[in-house]
Amino acid sequence: MDFIAIGDTTVDEFIKLRDAEVHPAPDGIGDVISMRWGDKIPYDFSVLVPAVGNAANAAVSAARLGLSTGFVSNVGDDRYGKEIIDTFEKERVDPRYIRTHERLGTNHDYVLLFDAERTILVKHEDYPYAMPGDLAVPKWFYLSSAGRSEAFHTEVASWVEAHPGTKLAFQPSTFEIAMGADKLARLYAASELVACNKEEAERILGIDAADVKTLLEKMRALGPKTVLITDGPNGGYAYDGSEMLRVPMYPDTKPPVDRTGAGDATTSTIVAALALGLPLREALAWGPVNAMSVVQEIGAQKGLLSRDALEKLLSEAPASYRVGPI
């Protein structure tokens, strides 16, 4: 296979809120959403989206871009687990490495949508994580949100160290960041590319309000060959040890509907482009195009593009959309 993603998958149940307010958090960090307590609150609609999650989104992204793709994950023996496997089969993502557990349920998240932003209520099962014994040797691994098991992440690092022909892209999730960089040191060092957003980079490094050049340098000092840091409307930044590059956001064709999965789309598309043999500069230009398309739809996967559709949009990009030095 060209690309095997490793991580949790879930069903996301989106609830589009109508009656809510957003205001600054009391602690000064971010915002909070509030609704009337003890009341009946109307909502516009709800929709269930199966087979999502950081790594799952990356697998679908890579498959739509033409890579032969597999997925290592866990589901419960319930209707949601079956629906997830069926969805991957329809997306041409090989589900043979997805384990079904009889006594556990399938991960189920609730996504509260308000305007184009979302808050996610998360509950993940405690699956027994393990690398499949019959795992094919791919060109690329894509690891993200693979539970809280330090032992499993060490197992992945050992696998990559033993198979130097496989490149690893690591997109640390909230739980993986909480483990601490020291516990995942071998994984960072084994990575071809580590990707995160600016706030996540600050948490990983334990520093506040750092400029992006400092973050790139310090993240690369953890051991990966290339670092990718996204920063919302400011675009994305990469550093491979020789040059620091920036790619702006691809212009939205219309206002975003739902920003869920925009970061996954950017990162996974850049990794897919690298797996297809593109140099870093060209790969960086691919990512924001897919992210722009994703935010035009509800959920992290509906807007993911085929290679032909992505390259068409790239050919139509304005002159201001270009990759250049920071």
Secondary structure, DSSP 8 states (H G I E B T S, - for coil): --EEEES--EEEEEEEESS-EEEE-TTSSSEEEE--TTS---EEEEEEEEEESHHHHHHHHHHHTT--EEEEEEEESSHHHHHHHHHHHHTTEE-TTEEEETTS---EEEEEEETTEEEEE-----------TT----SEEEE----S-HHHHHHHHHHHHH-TTSEEEE---HHHHHH-TTTTHHHHHH-SEEEEEHHHHHHHHT-SS--HHHHHHHHHTTS-SEEEEE-GGG-EEEE-SS-EEEE-----SS--S--TTHHHHHHHHHHHHHHTT--HHHHHHHHHHHHHHHTTSSSSSTT---HHHHHHHHHT--TT---EE-
